[in-house]
């Protein structure tokens, strides 16, 4: 069943009922060109917990205050695009970096809390010890939260994260875990 959606960059509108009642949907990453979320577009998604906006310009308009399901726990938005702390009544978490860390796994970093959130599904990729693709390594990240869709944490993923004090792994089984905290 569908648990994770990453929309194509070309999508500008999510029409009403287009993603209605997808029973296992937990996470959705919205494209940077998105300008409108129509009423009921995301309605009745009882498992939807994480919404990530990737736009660097502005948040999309909604037709009413109920465009986002009440089950959403975290809305991640680039820190540059809004001074508001809410979006349609939901708390916003502002991130400084975001990107992919596997085929279907992504990350965002809450700069204020110094927290890295890994979300999506399946495996994180493995890295070489001094891999420059690990954007969170040099950013005083204190906490890492790994969402329940992630099944494998790749080698060297969190090595040399010198400020790291806590890793929280969700309730779903992680099939392979290799951590080297230095």
HUTAKA-V427921 format. One record per run of one state. SS is the DSSP state (helix for helix, strand for strand, loop for the rest). FROM is the first residue (numbers start at 1). TO is the last residue. Records with the same first field share a line. If there is no record, write none. Layout:
# HUTAKA-V427921
SS: FROM-TO ; FROM-TO
This chain:
# HUTAKA-V427921
loop: 1-3 ; 7-12 ; 15-26 ; 31-35 ; 38-49 ; 54-60 ; 63-73 ; 79-85 ; 88-89 ; 101-104 ; 111-114 ; 121-121 ; 124-142 ; 147-149 ; 154-165 ; 170-175 ; 178-182
strand: 4-6 ; 13-14 ; 27-30 ; 36-37 ; 50-53 ; 61-62 ; 74-78 ; 86-87 ; 90-100 ; 105-110 ; 115-120 ; 122-123 ; 143-146 ; 150-153 ; 166-169 ; 176-177
